Amino acid sequence: MPAGNEDPPLTHVTLVWREGIREDWLRFGKPVAGRIIDRRTRIESYAPGQVFALVRWASNDYGTRRSVLTIVRAVGPGEAFSTLPQIDPGGEILLRVRGWVKVRAAFGLIDAIEEADFDPCDIAPDHWRHVHNRLSVGMPPRPYDQRRHRAWCLRRRLSS
């Protein structure tokens, strides 16, 4: 835990954009800070507990060679985390899919959540884990609804 009035350490996400070669972007997230390194690289920073989605895409002369969507929760001091490319120090992986077919399916699910007037940053982390598990075995996930969101908000309020 930080001493005194120090802010907790942030999770930093490095984004690189080289048109048509390597394109990293955030599908959703509310960074608390950002810094431009150069015209192709920037760093977005998240406070502990914040959720964001990082998309990493790359191609070569033969087509797409990498397509990955990772939904991550930024961790605080002393919390367990997984190391991830471009995320310093790492985070709690809630969902990770590889391959354009699965990434596109996850985009559709995120769109459905937004169309239902939920902020993807604020939905239950368990739902992202559920989506990860279902997509990994080729099954459709359950939709996120108001009842589940209300239960998540009550549970979060009780634990704080």
C-alpha positions as CSV (number, residue, x, y, z in Angstrom):
1,M,0.0,0.0,0.0
2,P,1.4,3.5,-0.8
3,A,2.6,5.4,2.2
4,G,1.1,8.8,3.0
5,N,-0.6,10.6,0.2
6,E,1.2,8.7,-2.6
7,D,-1.0,7.5,-5.5
8,P,-0.9,3.8,-6.2
9,P,1.3,2.8,-9.1
10,L,-0.3,2.9,-12.5
11,T,-0.5,0.2,-15.2
12,H,1.0,1.5,-18.4
13,V,-0.1,0.3,-21.9
14,T,2.2,1.0,-24.8
15,L,0.4,1.5,-28.1
16,V,2.2,1.5,-31.5
17,W,0.6,2.5,-34.7
18,R,2.4,1.7,-38.0
19,E,-0.4,1.8,-40.6
20,G,-1.0,-1.6,-42.2
21,I,2.0,-3.2,-40.4
22,R,1.3,-3.0,-36.7
23,E,-1.7,-1.4,-35.2
24,D,-2.4,-1.4,-31.5
25,W,-5.5,0.3,-30.0
26,L,-7.8,0.4,-27.0
27,R,-11.3,-1.0,-27.8
28,F,-12.5,0.5,-24.5
29,G,-11.0,1.9,-21.3
30,K,-10.7,5.2,-19.5
31,P,-7.1,6.0,-18.9
32,V,-6.2,8.3,-16.1
33,A,-3.1,9.6,-17.9
34,G,-1.5,9.5,-21.4
35,R,1.8,10.4,-22.9
36,I,2.8,10.7,-26.5
37,I,6.3,9.2,-27.0
38,D,6.6,10.0,-30.8
39,R,4.2,10.1,-33.7
40,R,3.8,6.3,-33.7
41,T,3.9,5.5,-30.0
42,R,1.9,6.5,-27.0
43,I,1.4,5.3,-23.4
44,E,-1.9,5.2,-21.7
45,S,-2.1,4.6,-17.9
46,Y,-4.7,3.0,-15.7
47,A,-5.3,3.1,-12.0
48,P,-5.7,-0.2,-10.0
49,G,-9.1,-1.8,-10.6
50,Q,-9.8,-0.1,-14.0
51,V,-10.7,-2.4,-16.9
52,F,-9.6,-1.9,-20.5
53,A,-9.4,-3.8,-23.8
54,L,-6.2,-3.9,-25.8
55,V,-6.3,-4.9,-29.5
56,R,-3.0,-6.0,-31.1
57,W,-2.9,-6.5,-34.8
58,A,0.0,-7.1,-37.2
59,S,0.5,-8.1,-40.8
60,N,3.3,-9.0,-43.2
61,D,3.5,-9.6,-46.9
62,Y,1.3,-12.6,-46.6
63,G,-1.6,-11.1,-44.6
64,T,-2.5,-10.9,-41.0
65,R,0.0,-12.6,-38.7
66,R,-1.4,-11.5,-35.3
67,S,-4.9,-10.5,-34.1
68,V,-5.3,-10.5,-30.3
69,L,-7.9,-8.9,-28.0
70,T,-7.1,-8.9,-24.3
71,I,-9.4,-7.5,-21.7
72,V,-7.4,-6.6,-18.6
73,R,-8.0,-5.3,-15.1
74,A,-5.2,-3.1,-13.8
75,V,-3.8,-4.4,-10.5
76,G,-2.8,-2.7,-7.3
77,P,0.3,-3.2,-5.1
78,G,0.5,-6.7,-3.8
79,E,-2.1,-8.2,-6.2
80,A,-1.2,-11.2,-8.3
81,F,-0.9,-10.5,-12.1
82,S,0.1,-11.9,-15.4
83,T,2.8,-10.3,-17.5
84,L,1.6,-9.2,-20.9
85,P,3.3,-7.7,-23.9
86,Q,3.0,-3.9,-23.9
87,I,1.4,-3.8,-20.4
88,D,3.7,-2.7,-17.6
89,P,3.8,-4.3,-15.0
90,G,1.0,-6.6,-16.3
91,G,-2.6,-7.2,-15.2
92,E,-5.4,-9.6,-14.4
93,I,-6.5,-11.2,-17.7
94,L,-10.3,-11.3,-17.9
95,L,-10.5,-12.3,-21.5
96,R,-8.0,-13.1,-24.2
97,V,-8.8,-14.3,-27.7
98,R,-6.5,-14.9,-30.7
99,G,-7.4,-15.0,-34.4
100,W,-9.6,-12.7,-36.3
101,V,-12.7,-14.9,-36.1
102,K,-12.7,-14.9,-32.3
103,V,-11.6,-11.2,-32.1
104,R,-14.5,-10.2,-34.4
105,A,-16.9,-12.3,-32.3
106,A,-15.7,-10.6,-29.1
107,F,-16.1,-7.2,-30.8
108,G,-19.7,-8.1,-31.5
109,L,-20.3,-9.0,-27.9
110,I,-18.7,-5.7,-26.7
111,D,-21.0,-3.9,-29.2
112,A,-24.0,-5.7,-27.8
113,I,-23.0,-4.6,-24.2
114,E,-22.7,-1.0,-25.4
115,E,-26.0,-1.1,-27.3
116,A,-27.7,-2.3,-24.0
117,D,-26.4,0.9,-22.4
118,F,-23.7,-0.7,-20.3
119,D,-20.1,0.7,-20.2
120,P,-17.8,-2.3,-20.9
121,C,-15.4,-0.9,-18.3
122,D,-18.0,-1.3,-15.6
123,I,-19.5,-4.7,-16.2
124,A,-18.8,-7.7,-13.9
125,P,-15.3,-9.1,-14.4
126,D,-16.9,-12.6,-14.1
127,H,-18.8,-11.9,-17.3
128,W,-15.6,-11.3,-19.2
129,R,-14.2,-14.6,-17.9
130,H,-17.4,-16.3,-18.9
131,V,-17.1,-14.8,-22.4
132,H,-13.5,-16.0,-22.6
133,N,-14.4,-19.5,-21.6
134,R,-17.3,-19.8,-24.0
135,L,-15.4,-18.3,-27.0
136,S,-12.5,-20.6,-26.4
137,V,-14.7,-23.7,-26.9
138,G,-16.8,-22.2,-29.7
139,M,-20.0,-21.7,-27.6
140,P,-22.2,-18.6,-27.5
141,P,-21.9,-16.7,-24.2
142,R,-24.9,-15.7,-22.2
143,P,-25.9,-12.0,-22.7
144,Y,-25.1,-9.5,-20.1
145,D,-28.4,-8.1,-18.7
146,Q,-29.7,-5.6,-16.1
147,R,-30.2,-8.3,-13.5
148,R,-26.6,-9.5,-13.6
149,H,-25.3,-5.9,-13.6
150,R,-27.4,-5.0,-10.6
151,A,-26.0,-8.0,-8.7
152,W,-22.5,-7.0,-9.7
153,C,-23.0,-3.4,-8.5
154,L,-24.4,-4.6,-5.1
155,R,-21.6,-7.1,-4.6
156,R,-19.0,-4.4,-5.5
157,R,-20.7,-2.0,-3.0
158,L,-20.6,-4.7,-0.2
159,S,-16.9,-5.4,-0.7
160,S,-15.8,-1.7,-0.6
